[in-house]
């Protein structure tokens, strides 16, 4: 099955190449902001990239393909903005800030990749660390060059690849997500919550305290800003690695995966739990699991968020007054002691199978 897949690699440009990359980021950002200004002011005769390059000479120093790509991105945005059939309407376009937005995209004709370097139009050969091999038979589509707040450069190579389904295991599992335990499975497997942000909180607070005392605009303040940004990137990389490892393990072991449709946005309004919920990244977990199940021929079932998975005993009794800190409870009907998370995962699995009528024999 042909799917779009991205391979992300770290770049190590020279100082001259960093200057050229930063110029390209700025020019691409200029094109986007120019289109946003015209859109907000209802200016119909927007200048084309060719005319903009004639009017602003600094745009000629960077790749024209990158500018054209950003122009096409804005055209696609306008098409979606006026699309009345969208389930969720998007808001008005916003200006891109230098401190946040630093990336641009090139089509497959404007770059080439080798084992040690990537050749980019107007930039030249940049040293790259290829930590995983791209299959030779793939079709290259585009590359996105980006710069993180900590100063690291990355290349995300998008390819069209034939992804083969995983072997059938004839196993099914229900997954209950939580904070104390990241995931409790219906087969009694518990995945501990690594809490990467919480474990780095002391170091982060120390750096932020020192940063706040530095003079604005000073080199020392900028130095600590980079340190904070690098720590945030490290936390994000740890979290992403953990989620990728766990979701890959799930699609390798099970054919049917059932999860709960959590309203993360609403749950984040709880001030006591918002930090831990953000650190757990349930939304990212669901996104990764969704596309991997689709890639590898697995079945992902999502149970309604209002299903009382933790409150419903195996005998059918529903404990309406169950509190969040009640990790175990005894059923008044059948006198069985229920583990809240394990019970929820089992009920999620059975509800998922019931609403979809999926027949898979467990080992």
C-alpha positions in Angstrom: 0.0 0.0 0.0 1.5 3.3 -1.1 1.7 5.8 1.7 3.4 9.2 2.3 6.1 8.8 5.0 8.6 11.3 6.4 12.2 10.7 7.4 13.6 13.4 9.7 17.4 13.9 9.9 19.6 16.4 11.8 21.6 18.9 9.6 25.0 20.3 10.4 25.4 23.4 8.2 28.5 25.6 8.1 28.3 29.2 9.3 27.9 30.4 5.7 25.1 27.9 5.1 23.4 28.9 8.3 23.3 32.5 7.0 21.7 31.4 3.7 19.2 29.2 5.5 18.2 32.0 7.8 17.8 34.3 4.8 15.5 31.7 3.2 13.4 31.4 6.3 13.0 35.1 6.4 12.1 35.4 2.7 9.5 32.6 2.9 8.1 34.3 6.0 8.0 37.6 4.1 5.9 36.0 1.3 3.4 34.5 3.7 3.0 37.8 5.7 2.6 39.8 2.5 -0.2 37.5 1.4 -1.8 37.7 4.9 -1.7 41.5 4.8 -3.3 41.5 1.3 -6.0 39.1 2.5 -6.8 41.0 5.6 -7.0 44.3 3.7 -9.0 42.7 0.9 -6.4 43.6 -1.8 -7.3 41.5 -4.9 -4.3 42.4 -7.1 -1.7 40.5 -5.0 1.7 40.5 -6.6 3.1 37.2 -7.9 6.4 35.8 -6.8 8.0 37.0 -10.0 6.8 40.6 -9.4 7.8 40.5 -5.7 11.3 39.4 -6.7 11.6 42.3 -9.0 10.3 44.8 -6.4 12.4 43.3 -3.5 15.9 42.4 -4.6 16.6 40.4 -1.4 14.2 37.7 -2.5 16.5 36.9 -5.4 19.1 35.6 -3.0 17.1 32.5 -2.1 15.4 29.6 -3.9 12.4 30.7 -6.0 10.9 27.3 -5.6 10.7 27.8 -1.8 8.8 31.1 -2.4 6.5 29.5 -4.9 5.7 26.7 -2.5 4.7 29.2 0.2 2.5 31.0 -2.2 0.8 27.7 -3.1 0.4 27.0 0.6 -1.5 30.3 1.0 -3.7 29.6 -2.0 -4.6 26.2 -0.4 -5.3 28.0 2.9 -7.7 30.4 1.2 -9.5 27.4 -0.5 -9.9 25.8 2.9 -11.0 29.1 4.5 -13.9 29.5 2.1 -14.8 25.8 2.1 -18.2 25.6 3.7 -18.2 21.8 3.8 -15.4 21.6 6.4 -16.5 20.2 9.7 -14.5 22.8 11.6 -14.0 26.2 10.0 -10.5 27.7 10.3 -9.9 31.2 11.5 -8.3 34.1 9.7 -4.6 33.9 8.8 -2.0 35.1 11.2 1.4 36.6 10.6 4.4 34.4 11.1 6.9 35.5 13.8 10.7 35.1 13.4 11.1 33.6 16.8 8.5 30.8 16.1 8.3 30.1 12.4 11.5 29.0 10.7 10.9 26.5 7.9 10.4 26.1 4.2 9.6 23.3 1.7 11.2 22.3 -1.6 9.9 19.9 -4.3 11.9 16.8 -5.2 13.6 18.4 -8.1 15.4 20.9 -5.9 17.3 18.5 -3.5 19.2 15.3 -3.6 20.2 13.0 -0.7 23.3 10.9 -0.2 24.7 8.9 2.8 26.5 11.9 4.3 25.1 15.1 2.6 21.9 16.7 1.3 22.2 19.0 -1.6 19.7 21.9 -1.5 19.1 24.5 -4.1 20.9 27.8 -3.4 22.5 26.3 -0.2 24.7 23.5 -1.5 25.8 20.3 0.2 25.0 20.2 3.9 26.3 17.6 6.2 23.5 15.3 7.4 23.3 12.4 9.8 21.2 9.6 8.2 20.4 7.4 11.2 18.0 5.2 9.3 18.0 4.2 5.6 15.4 5.2 3.1 14.4 2.3 0.8 15.8 2.7 -2.7 12.5 2.0 -4.4 10.7 5.0 -2.8 9.5 8.1 -4.7 10.9 11.4 -3.3 8.2 14.0 -3.0 9.6 17.0 -1.0 11.9 18.1 1.8 11.1 20.5 4.6 14.0 22.4 6.1 13.4 23.6 9.7 15.2 25.3 12.5 14.3 24.7 16.1 14.3 27.5 18.8 17.5 25.9 20.2 19.3 26.5 16.9 19.3 22.9 15.6 18.5 22.4 11.9 16.5 19.4 10.5 15.5 18.1 7.1 12.2 16.1 6.9 12.2 14.1 3.7 8.7 13.1 2.5 8.6 10.0 0.3 5.9 7.8 -1.2 6.6 4.3 0.1 5.0 0.9 -0.3 4.2 -0.1 3.3 3.4 -3.8 3.8 0.8 -4.9 6.4 2.0 -6.5 9.6 1.5 -10.2 10.2 -1.8 -11.2 11.8 -1.6 -12.1 15.5 -5.3 -12.7 16.1 -5.2 -10.7 19.3 -7.2 -7.8 20.6 -6.7 -5.3 23.4 -8.5 -2.5 25.1 -6.4 0.5 26.3 -7.2 2.8 29.1 -5.0 5.9 29.3 -4.2 7.6 32.6 -1.7 9.8 34.5 -0.3 7.6 37.2 0.0 4.7 34.8 0.2 5.9 31.2 -1.8 2.9 29.8 -3.5 -0.1 31.3 -4.3 -2.9 28.9 -7.1 -5.4 29.1 -4.6 -8.2 29.2 -3.3 -6.8 32.5 -0.2 -5.1 31.0 0.6 -1.8 32.6 2.8 0.9 30.9 4.4 3.3 33.4 4.1 7.0 32.8 7.7 8.3 32.2 6.7 12.0 33.1 9.5 13.5 31.2 8.5 17.1 31.9 7.8 16.6 35.6 11.2 14.8 36.0 13.0 17.8 34.3 11.0 20.4 36.2 13.6 21.3 38.7 16.3 21.9 36.1 13.9 23.8 33.9 12.8 26.1 36.8 16.5 26.8 37.7 17.3 27.8 34.1 14.2 29.9 33.9 15.0 31.6 37.2 18.5 32.5 36.0 17.2 33.6 32.6 14.7 36.0 34.2 17.5 37.8 36.0 19.6 38.5 32.8 19.5 41.9 31.1 17.3 41.9 28.0 19.3 41.8 24.8 22.5 40.6 26.5 24.5 37.7 25.3 24.2 35.9 28.7 20.4 36.1 28.4 20.5 34.6 24.9 22.8 31.9 26.1 20.3 30.7 28.7 17.4 31.0 26.3 19.2 28.5 24.1 19.7 26.2 27.2 16.0 26.3 28.0 15.1 25.6 24.4 17.5 22.7 24.2 16.0 21.2 27.4 12.5 21.6 26.0 13.6 19.9 22.7 15.2 17.0 24.7 12.0 16.5 26.7 10.0 16.5 23.4 12.3 14.0 21.8 12.1 11.7 24.8 8.3 11.8 24.8 8.1 11.2 21.0 10.5 8.3 21.3 8.5 6.7 24.1 5.2 7.1 22.2 6.6 5.8 18.9 8.0 2.8 20.7 4.8 2.0 22.5 2.5 2.5 19.5 4.8 0.4 17.3 4.7 -2.4 19.9 0.9 -2.3 19.9 0.5 -2.7 16.2 3.1 -5.5 16.2 1.3 -7.5 18.9 -2.4 -6.9 18.3 -4.9 -6.9 15.3 -7.7 -5.0 17.1 -7.0 -2.0 19.3 -9.7 -0.2 21.2 -9.3 3.2 22.9 -11.5 5.8 24.4 -12.3 9.1 22.8 -10.9 11.5 25.4 -11.8 15.2 25.3 -8.2 16.4 26.0 -9.1 20.0 25.4 -11.8 20.0 28.1 -9.6 18.0 30.5 -6.8 20.6 30.2 -9.1 23.1 31.9 -8.5 21.3 35.2 -5.7 23.3 36.7 -4.6 20.5 39.0 -4.1 18.0 36.2 -3.4 20.1 33.1 0.4 19.8 33.4 0.4 16.0 33.8 -2.2 15.6 31.0 0.0 17.8 28.6 3.1 15.8 29.6 1.3 12.5 28.8 0.4 13.7 25.3 -2.7 11.5 24.8 -3.6 13.4 21.6 -0.2 12.6 20.1 -0.5 9.0 21.2 -3.9 8.7 19.4 -2.5 10.4 16.2 0.4 8.0 16.1 -1.7 4.9 16.7 -4.2 6.0 14.1 -1.9 6.3 11.2 0.2 3.2 12.2 -3.0 1.1 12.4 -3.9 2.3 8.9 -0.5 1.7 7.5 -0.1 -1.9 8.9 -3.6 -3.2 8.3 -4.7 -3.1 12.0 -8.2 -2.2 13.3 -8.5 0.8 15.6 -11.8 1.3 17.3 -12.7 4.5 19.3 -15.3 4.2 22.1 -17.5 7.1 22.9 -16.1 9.4 25.6 -19.3 9.3 27.6 -19.1 5.5 28.0 -18.8 4.7 31.8 -15.8 2.4 31.5 -14.5 2.9 35.0 -17.8 2.9 36.8 -19.4 -0.2 35.2 -18.7 -3.5 37.0 -18.5 -6.8 35.1 -21.9 -7.8 36.6 -23.4 -4.6 35.0 -23.7 -2.5 38.1 -22.8 1.2 37.6 -21.2 3.1 40.5 -22.4 6.6 39.9 -20.5 8.2 42.8 -17.0 6.9 41.8 -14.4 9.6 42.5 -11.2 10.3 40.6 -9.0 9.2 43.6 -10.8 5.9 44.0 -8.3 3.6 42.4 -10.2 0.5 43.6 -13.8 -0.1 44.5 -16.0 -2.9 45.7 -19.2 -3.6 43.7 -22.2 -3.6 46.1 -24.0 -6.0 43.8 -21.5 -8.9 43.3 -19.0 -7.9 46.1 -16.0 -8.1 43.6 -13.1 -5.7 44.2 -12.4 -3.8 40.9 -9.2 -2.2 39.9 -10.4 1.0 38.2 -7.9 1.1 35.3 -8.0 -2.6 34.5 -11.8 -2.6 34.6 -11.9 0.4 32.3 -9.6 -1.3 29.7 -11.7 -4.5 29.7 -15.0 -2.6 29.4 -13.5 -0.4 26.6 -12.5 -3.6 24.7 -15.9 -5.2 25.0 -17.7 -2.0 24.1 -15.5 -1.5 21.0 -16.2 -5.1 19.9 -19.9 -4.7 20.5 -20.3 -1.5 18.5 -18.3 -2.8 15.5 -19.0 -6.5 15.7 -15.4 -7.4 15.1 -14.7 -11.1 15.5 -11.1 -11.8 16.3 -10.0 -14.8 18.3 -7.6 -14.0 21.1 -4.6 -16.3 21.8 
